[in-house]
């Protein structure tokens, strides 16, 4: 009876019971090995970074090129608008000059023609001042090489030495900038002053 019971108990055991609860023949617990992650390839990382910087550089170059083109267009537009504004201010002067020339043929005397031309000149001077261009005052002023260009020296009893005696061509300033120097004749003073001047003294030029 006991032998049959022993056989029954042995036969009722499962394979797991026969090998132990751990599932291994020696009764030890199974430990899962950690998964090994391969390290990134430094060369591939460098290539990816290089590509990223290259794309950034290309975008920056494209943005700068667009900015340069836009700035050039804006500058050209500003210059064009400035020229247009100046010409529009001067057109009435030329219109009146043409009218004066047209009426000169049928004018009864020279005085009427001269009066018409003087009117145009005054209008021209007013227009220049309106757009910021001012005529340089020369006659009677001391010679200034930054404003005047001396083309001749003459004796003058009316003006002291070093003073502008006559203006050959007017000069103009635009704001604080010299647009064109005035061509002038400079006085050497009277005959006595010219003789008394030291031989080595240079006159304004």
Helices and strands as residue ranges (DSSP letters): H 2-11, H 15-19, H 42-104, H 110-130, E 133-135, E 148-155, E 164-169, E 172-174, E 177-180, E 182-189, H 191-196
